[in-house]
Amino acid sequence: MKHIGTQEIKTERLTLRRFKVTDADMMFNNWANDDEVTRYMRWQSYKSVDEAVEMLRQWSENYEKEDYYHWGICLDSGEMIGSLGVFIDSEHDHRAGLGYCIGRKWWNNGYVSEAVKVILDYMFRNTDVERIEAFYAVDNPASGKVMQKAGMEFEGFARNKFKSRVGFEDSNMYGIVREMWEVQK
């Protein structure tokens, strides 16, 4: 697969950029320590800023790889409010998965939909990815609305698709393929 890595992207209201270790306080305070935000995540809420520092060190090292796509979602003020990642599931199949998380204070403002749209464009324009898919716990329909607004299509339901921090989650899956994206553009 052709890769470009994580580059800074600006939208109307946001800057999507690489994480830095110095973002630890914002990450911890704005989303990673909130049990409600992390309810459907695969990881536990952070108990200290040190956990954010350690994670950010790992992520920062991964930016050396061209096939690593992970952004901090920042408001124009510079405040980091969440994260968004595209993870290459299969080089052979040119397939990727999409995931995101945003602080509760910024829910229902369209920030994640805006970020996902621009990231789908980024991936289809700059790599030869053929398919990007995402899934969400059925008890978290707001996440599904993000996928719909970004132009992804519902593809199915799966029982116990993933294990969140509270147990196994039934999920709905959305996807978009290059041909669909080209038609939408």
Beta strands, then each sheet from edge to edge (+ up, - down):
strand 1: 9-10
strand 2: 14-17
strand 3: 69-75
strand 4: 80-90
strand 5: 95-102
strand 6: 131-137
strand 7: 153-164
strand 8: 167-177
sheet 1: 1+ 2- 3+ 4- 5+ 6+ 8- 7+
end
